[in-house]
Amino acid sequence: MRPEQLSERYPVLYHIAWRGSWPSIEENGLLSTKELLRLYGKSEDEIFPLTWKRRDHWVEINCPGRPSAVIRDQKPMTDNGLVSALPNNVKPCQWYDLINSMVFFWPAEERLKTMICARAYSGMEHDVLVVDTKKLVHLVEGSIRLSPINSGSTYRSYPRDMTLFKSIEDYPFEERWQKQKRKGAIAEVCVKDGVKQIQEAVIQVKHGLAEDILKDLGL
């Protein structure tokens, strides 16, 4: 796949953030869980238990001189689901660690709707970032990885391994487009570590409950 194809087929991407987190994201960048914990001065011993196992609830973190931040839960994943989906040589803890080293964007509106309207999250308020794909590629092309599945969910235990995430150039886009069309060709756009200058690519930020955000976005 060519970088320009990504922005042509998916002109905008969506990121669901914790309510009220946009000012901090605008100042510090959109960071992976591991990088956010480091920003907040957490030691590797403190980071390990938060990133190598499933979080069944959101976690608030604090640091002197910074506003409190929230690390989201991982309710859509389970250890048993990962055991079924991963090869024998990959443990669930390795998958959690991998997931926690990236930030994720939904490239299709249908996937945004599915996630934000999920029973576990529909009653919560969110900050949804609408991102210009072309600008994001310009900022962090080398760190972008694409996934054909929702890598943070085991509701459907699609097989996966540590090579799931492909660079733009290595992703089999045309093959998947012919079979899956727009919604299924790319499930996730991911960025290793995060996007420090995310404010340069954000078109708009929507705040509120799922139904209000989707209405504002015309979805």
Order of alpha helices (4+ residues) and beta strands (2+ residues): alpha-beta-alpha-beta-alpha-alpha-beta-beta-alpha-alpha-beta-alpha-beta-alpha-beta-alpha-beta-beta-beta-alpha
